[in-house]
Amino acid sequence: MKLKLGLPKGSLQDSTLNLLSKAGFHFSVSSRSYFPSVDDEELEGMLIRAQELPRYVEDGIFDAALTGYDWIVENNVDVVSVTDLVYSKQSMRKVKWVLAVHESSPVKSVKDLEGKRIATEVVNITNAYLAKHGVKAHVEFSWGATEVKTPDLVDAIVEVTETGSSLRANKLRIVDVVLESNTKLIANKESWADPWKREKIENLSMLLHGAINAGTKVGLKMNLRKSDLQRVVALIPALRKPTISQLADEEWIALETIIDENIVRGIIPQLKRAGAEGIIEYPLNKVIY
């Protein structure tokens, strides 16, 4: 038996395949193929645009898929939301669909767009947003290059942004956030009801979360005298409690722990001064809580 997994083609492709690799699933992608090979005989992957994946999961073409919450909402599909996986093309954070106008536009709020023209790739999401605010405007589907369409072609756009740099580069001003989105692992309802497939999907979810957790942490190993233990432990914000083991010399022990990568450079010199020796920092693939 195999689990058919839909993978996002396009902007999320590289970050998704890198995350899967850290989780232990190594996909090999040919530049001309949409069917990557994988080192798991129980998995079968296919690359499809994230926009289309929710419909294919709902229809049972795929048992599960990695796609955006935005495309689940846009397609209004009935699928199982297995878990949130907060990562995007460039970072480990959510993205935002924003209502934006040219910096010279007089528009200050969504209310100012009554009767105006808006371009976006998420037509349904935008229409729902306008209805929520009691605004009637013409929403047209944008096939691409949405940022350049205002002010000459449309009055406003609804576009996805991760850092806002592309919007600023095109002299656009954000008026409001329409929707926050992140990657989700979703499953077909019938597949989720199948015990074997559900366990496979749950295992995949656990390992993907482990890979995300590990992305901001590192492991530390060090040797120290027993007499320095309290001073050293006081410096370490451990994930749980550090692991301590006896060395051959009765006076010495080894200590191992996991800490946030962004603080390790400040802690290592303190550990050295507190008596730690042979300090080793190493990367992590997965951290399972």
N, C-alpha and C positions, 0 to 999 in steps of 0.2 A: 504494500500500500504506500502511496505517496501523498504528500501534502502539496497542493498547488498554491504557490505563493506569488502574489503580484508585487512587483518592485517598481518604484517610480522612475520613469525615464525623464531626463531633463535636469532641472536645477538641483533636485534632491538626490540624484543618482549617486554621485561620488560619496557624499556624506553618509548615505544609507549603506552602501557597500562597505565603506570603511568601518561603520558601526557593526555591521554583521560580521565582518572579519574579526573584530575585537571580541565579539560574542562567541566566536568559534566556528562560524559558517563562512567558508572562503569561496566566493563566487568569482569565476573567471569570465570576463566579458570580451567578446570579439567585437571589433568596431562595426562589423556588418551584420551582426546577429542580435536578435531580441531575446534569445534563449541562452542565458549564461549557464555554464556548467558549475556544479557545486560539489564539494567534498562530503556530501551527506546524501546517501542513496534514498533516504526517505523524503527528500525535498525536491521540488521541481519549480524553478523560477522562470518568470517572464517579465521583461521590461515593457511597461506601458505608461503613458502619460498619467501623472497623478490625478488629473482632472477626470479621467475615465475609470479609474480603478474602483471607486465605490459602486458604480453600476454593475461592473463585472462580478464583484463580490456578491452583491444582492442577487444577481442572476445565477450564481453558482458556478460561473466560469472559473473563478478562483475560490479556494477554501478560505484564504486569508490574504491580506495585503497591507502594505505600509503606505499610507496616504495622508493627506492633510485634513484636519477637521473642517477647514473651509470648503473642501470639495464634497465632503459628506453632507454639509448643510446645503450647498449649492445644488446637489443632485437629489436632495430630499429622499435618501434611501433608507431602507429598513434593514440594518445590519447590526451585528453584535459589536459594541465598542469594547474591545478587550483591555486596552490600556493606553495611557498617554505616554508618548516618548518625546520629551521636549528637546528637540534639536532641529536645526535648519541648515541652509546651504553653507553659511559662514560661521555659525556660532551654536552654542547650546542654549538657545533661548527662543521664545515665541516670536512669530512674525505678526504684523498688523496689516489689515486692509484699512486704508485711510481714505477719507474724502479730501481731495486736494484741488487747489485752484492755482492759476498763475499768480505770482507775487503781486502783479499789478491789478488783480481782480478786486472789485468792490465787495465780493461775497465774504461775509463774516461768519455766517452760520448756515446750517442746512435749510433754514427757513427762507433764505435768500435765493434758493434754487427753484422756487415755484415756477413751473412752466419752462424751465431751462433744459439744456441738453447735457447728459452725462455719459461718458464712455467708460466701459469696464469689461473685464472678463467674467465677473461674477454678477450677472444680471439679476438672478433671483435674490441673492443676498442684498443687493443694492435696492431692489424694489421693496423688499421687506423692511429695510432700514428707513426708506422714505415714508412708507405707510405708517410705521411706528411714530414718525414725527409729523404725520398729517400733511406731507408734501407731495404734490403731483408734479412729476418731471418726466421727460423722455429719456429712457435709459437704453443705450445702444451697445451691442456687443462689440468689443474691440479685439481685433485679430492680432494685435501686437503694437509695439512702440506707443503705448498709451500715454506716456509722459509728455510726448511732443504735441499732443492733440489740443491742448488748451494753451492759449485762448482762441486760436484761429478756427478750430473745427468744433470744439465743444466748450461749454462753460465750466465744466468740472470733470474730474475723473475719480474713480475709486480704484486704487492700485495697492498692491501688496508691497510692504517695505520691511526690511530687516534692520537697517541702520539709518535710513533716511538720506543717505548720501546721494543716491540717484535722483531723488526728488529735488534736493537742493541744487544739484548740478544742472537740472533742467528748470531752475528758477520757479519751483512750485512751493506753495505754502499749505501745510496741513490744516484743515478746518476741523476735522473730527475723526475719531477712530470708529470705524464701522464694525469691525470684528477682529478679535484676537484669535490666532490659530496656531496649532502645533501638530506635529506628526502623530498619527495614531495607528495602532495595530488594530485592524478590524477583521471580523470573521463572518462568513456566511452562516445563517441560522441553522441550516441542516448540518453543515460541517461541525458547528459548535455542539450539536446534539450527539455527534458520533464520538464515543469515548476515546478511541485512538487518536482521532484528529484533534479533539479538544486538548488532550494531554500534550500532543506535539506543539500545538499553538501556545499553551500555557508555558511549556518549557522554553520556547522561543522568546516569549515575553519576559520570562525571568532572566534569561541570559542577556537580552538586549538592555534591560534595566541595569544589570550588573556592569555592562560595558559603559553605559552612560554614567553610572556612579563612579566608575574608575577614572573617568575622563578628567576629573579635577583633583585626583588624589595620587599620592606616591607612597611607596613603602620605605621604611627606614630600618636599618639594622645597625647595631653598635655593640661594642664590648665595654664593660665598666667594672670597677671594683664594687663589691657589695656595699661598702661604706658610702659610696656615692649615689646609691640607688634613689633615695628620697629626693635628692637635689635634681637628679635627671628626670625622674617621673613628674616632678612638679612643673617641668618645662613643656611636657608633651600633652597636647590636646588629643588624646587617643580616640579612635573610633569606638572602641569599647574599653578594654583594659589591655595594656601592652603584654606581649608574650615574653616571659622570662625563663631562661634555661641555664643550667649550671655548666660552666666550662671545666676543663680538666684541672685547672688551678682552682683550689677551693675558695680563694679570695675573689675570683672573677666570675661574672655572669654575662650572658648575652641577652640583649633586649631587642624586640622587634615590634613595630607598630605601623599604623597607617595614619597619615595626616594630609591636610589640604596642601596642594602643591604651591599655592600662592603665599604660604607662610613659611615654607621649608627653608628658604634662604636666610630668613631671620633667626630660625631656631638652631640650625646646625652650628654656627659659631658659639651659641650659648651652651649647647650640649658639650662641645669640645672643652669649653672653659669649666664646665661642671664635672669633668672627669671622664667623659665618653671618649673611646678610641675606636679606630677601625670603622668609622661611620660610612655606611653604604646607602645611597639613595637609588631606588629602582622603580621603573614604571610598572603600572598595573593594567591588566586587560579587563578584569571583572572584579567588582566588589558586590557580593550578594548579602543584603541585610537580612 
